[in-house]
Amino acid sequence: VLAAAIEPRPGECVLEVGVGTGLLLPLYAGRCRVTGIDLSAGMLDKARERVDQLGLQDVTLEQMDAGAMRFADDSFDIAVAAYVVTAVPDYRAVMNEMVRVVRPGGRILLLNHFVNGSPLLAACERAVSPLCIHLGFRTDLSVAQVLDGLPLAKMSDERVKPLGMWHLVECRNDKRVQA
């Protein structure tokens, strides 16, 4: 599902936030330039091994805090964050940074667990969130909370399997875009 949504055009620059071990890197398959960032040096070592083993071209990997990126404004056409937003200490900083480094009109894609629309399930998710935070992720964030106040136009919000608890959210970066 994510591979179909990314659809980079030849020559586009893609930022993968929280690249981890590089599981998604083959999805780009030389169609674009990819920069993957992660805070973990160990994860990046595994991602580098994957890049070497698969002979992936146009991939750069950097150790970096997603909440304080060292890239210039408008450096990327697309930013992808899979399983990141609810796993970082400050999702707001990460979202602000993605908006900053993606060009006006560029796309930001989030694949993540967000609070379910069902009031009963949402209450359960909020109840277990304090426990899950100790495991390194939150269960109490909604798509609306994450996007609130940002210059992003939500283009789609697709529930994905299993159980539709994961969302693939695609946004257009509307910062400084003139109508």
Protein Blocks (a to p, Z undefined) as FASTA:
>chain_A
ZZmmnopaehiacddehklnolmmmmnnopaccddddfblklmmmmmmmmmmnopghiac
ddddfklccbdehkbfbdcdehklmmcfblmlmmmmmmmmpcghiacddddddddfblkl
mmmmmmmmmmmmmnopafkbcfklmmgopacdcfbdcdddehhlaccdddddfehiaZZ
